[in-house]
Amino acid sequence: MKHQTITLPALKQAVSDELARRKERRYARPTGAAQYLGVSLATLWRWNAERDDFPRPRKIGPRATVWDLNEIDAWLDAQQAK
């Protein structure tokens, strides 16, 4: 395995970019959230109903629901840690 050397300014920039990305809210409608997770729409809604630890959707209008993709990323990280 070959090691790559990274300069301190480049490392600081990479960390800064990642932190900015995590603070930036990314939302997806149900179909997009299901595609993001690689599951069916039915599975997405079932997880929402049955899993207490699954991120909750937000209503942004009378007929519009979205999931925060940052919360989904955090949930996926927690699932991998188990």
Secondary structure, DSSP 8 states (H G I E B T S, - for coil): -------HHHHHHHHHHHHHHHHS--EE-HHHHHHHHTS-HHHHHHHHHH-TTS---EEEETTEEEEEHHHHHHHHHHHHH-
